[in-house]
Amino acid sequence: MCDVAVQFTGPASVVALFRDVLDAFAHAGEPRWVALEEILRHVLGYWEGTPRHRDPIFARDGWRCTVPGCSARRSLHDHHLCWRSHGGGNERDNRTAICAAHHLHGVHGGAIRAWGGASEAVHWELGVRRGVPPLLSYIGDRLLNCAPG
């Protein structure tokens, strides 16, 4: 068995807490990296024992953001294409998976528009600005046009 060094930087309080956790998982005479392996096994066991999030929209959309050009698979939101506040329903065809950044800053920030039915193809406009055409228009992942300039 060989020794290895695991280094990371962080606030002093986080480093101290991490060392305390390593010490709690360490067995007498073992190097700290063995304790790190034990911690990782513990975390993996916890994650694998946690039931999967069962969102039919995320599953249908392949667990990725459906905004054209985005490949995010984390921080997904279940977005209503026709907002419920505008009369949209909760049916699956009115919902699509969007990453948090595109949902909050793009759609609700006014830079992205999306409409249509998720079962066919969502219509997307990216780079929406007042008084000018959007920078890009898509149906699903198919580019329709680019704004000149």
C-alpha positions as CSV (number, residue, x, y, z in Angstrom):
1,M,0.0,0.0,0.0
2,C,1.4,3.4,-0.9
3,D,0.6,6.8,0.7
4,V,-1.1,9.5,-1.3
5,A,-1.8,13.1,-0.7
6,V,-5.2,14.6,-1.1
7,Q,-5.3,18.4,-1.1
8,F,-8.0,20.9,-1.3
9,T,-8.4,24.5,-0.3
10,G,-11.3,26.2,1.4
11,P,-12.3,28.3,4.4
12,A,-10.5,27.3,7.5
13,S,-13.7,26.2,9.2
14,V,-14.5,23.9,6.3
15,V,-11.0,22.4,6.2
16,A,-11.2,21.8,10.0
17,L,-14.7,20.2,9.7
18,F,-13.4,18.0,6.8
19,R,-10.4,16.8,9.0
20,D,-12.8,16.1,11.9
21,V,-15.0,13.9,9.5
22,L,-11.9,12.1,8.2
23,D,-10.8,11.4,11.8
24,A,-14.3,10.1,12.7
25,F,-14.1,7.6,9.8
26,A,-10.4,6.7,10.2
27,H,-9.3,3.5,12.0
28,A,-6.2,3.6,14.2
29,G,-3.0,3.6,12.3
30,E,-4.6,4.1,8.9
31,P,-3.7,7.1,6.7
32,R,-6.4,9.7,6.1
33,W,-6.9,8.8,2.5
34,V,-8.3,5.4,3.6
35,A,-10.8,7.3,5.7
36,L,-11.7,9.4,2.6
37,E,-12.4,6.2,0.7
38,E,-14.7,5.1,3.5
39,I,-16.5,8.4,3.5
40,L,-17.0,8.1,-0.3
41,R,-18.4,4.6,0.1
42,H,-20.8,5.8,2.8
43,V,-22.0,8.7,0.5
44,L,-22.4,6.4,-2.5
45,G,-24.4,4.0,-0.3
46,Y,-26.7,6.8,0.8
47,W,-27.2,8.1,-2.8
48,E,-27.9,4.7,-4.2
49,G,-30.4,4.0,-1.4
50,T,-32.3,7.2,-2.0
51,P,-35.4,6.7,-4.3
52,R,-35.0,8.3,-7.7
53,H,-36.9,11.5,-8.5
54,R,-39.8,10.3,-10.6
55,D,-40.7,13.2,-12.8
56,P,-42.3,12.0,-16.0
57,I,-41.4,15.2,-17.8
58,F,-37.7,14.8,-17.0
59,A,-37.8,11.2,-18.1
60,R,-39.5,12.0,-21.3
61,D,-37.0,14.8,-22.1
62,G,-34.0,12.5,-21.4
63,W,-33.1,14.2,-18.1
64,R,-31.6,17.2,-19.9
65,C,-32.5,20.8,-20.6
66,T,-34.7,21.1,-23.8
67,V,-33.5,24.6,-24.7
68,P,-31.7,24.2,-28.1
69,G,-28.0,24.0,-27.7
70,C,-28.1,23.3,-24.0
71,S,-26.9,20.0,-22.6
72,A,-27.4,20.6,-18.9
73,R,-28.6,17.6,-16.9
74,R,-28.5,19.3,-13.5
75,S,-30.8,21.7,-11.7
76,L,-33.7,20.9,-14.0
77,H,-37.1,22.7,-13.6
78,D,-40.4,21.4,-14.8
79,H,-41.5,24.5,-16.9
80,H,-45.1,25.2,-18.1
81,L,-45.0,26.3,-21.7
82,C,-48.2,28.2,-21.3
83,W,-47.9,29.5,-17.8
84,R,-50.5,28.5,-15.3
85,S,-51.0,32.2,-14.5
86,H,-51.9,32.7,-18.2
87,G,-54.4,29.8,-18.2
88,G,-52.1,26.9,-19.0
89,G,-52.8,23.5,-17.6
90,N,-50.6,20.9,-15.8
91,E,-50.9,18.3,-18.6
92,R,-47.6,16.8,-19.8
93,D,-47.8,18.3,-23.3
94,N,-47.7,21.8,-21.6
95,R,-44.5,21.0,-19.7
96,T,-40.8,20.7,-20.6
97,A,-37.6,20.2,-18.7
98,I,-35.4,23.4,-18.6
99,C,-32.2,24.0,-16.5
100,A,-32.5,26.6,-13.8
101,A,-30.4,29.1,-15.6
102,H,-32.5,29.1,-18.8
103,H,-35.7,28.9,-16.8
104,L,-35.1,31.8,-14.4
105,H,-32.8,34.1,-16.4
106,G,-33.9,33.2,-19.9
107,V,-37.6,32.5,-19.9
108,H,-38.7,34.5,-16.8
109,G,-36.0,37.1,-17.5
110,G,-37.5,37.7,-21.0
111,A,-34.6,36.6,-23.2
112,I,-36.2,33.3,-24.2
113,R,-39.7,32.5,-25.4
114,A,-41.2,29.0,-25.7
115,W,-44.6,27.8,-26.8
116,G,-46.4,24.9,-28.4
117,G,-46.8,21.3,-27.4
118,A,-44.0,19.3,-25.9
119,S,-45.3,16.1,-27.6
120,E,-44.7,17.6,-31.1
121,A,-42.0,20.2,-31.0
122,V,-41.6,23.3,-28.8
123,H,-41.1,26.6,-30.6
124,W,-38.2,28.5,-29.2
125,E,-37.0,32.1,-29.6
126,L,-33.6,32.9,-28.1
127,G,-32.1,36.3,-27.7
128,V,-35.5,38.1,-27.4
129,R,-35.2,41.8,-27.3
130,R,-37.8,44.6,-27.5
131,G,-38.3,46.0,-31.0
132,V,-36.1,43.6,-32.9
133,P,-36.5,40.0,-34.1
134,P,-35.0,37.2,-31.8
135,L,-31.4,36.2,-32.5
136,L,-32.4,32.6,-33.1
137,S,-35.7,30.7,-33.8
138,Y,-36.1,27.0,-33.5
139,I,-38.8,24.3,-33.6
140,G,-37.5,21.6,-31.3
141,D,-33.7,21.4,-32.1
142,R,-34.2,22.5,-35.7
143,L,-32.9,26.0,-36.4
144,L,-35.4,28.1,-38.4
145,N,-33.5,31.4,-38.8
146,C,-30.8,33.7,-37.4
147,A,-31.2,37.4,-37.0
148,P,-29.0,39.3,-39.4
149,G,-25.9,41.1,-38.1
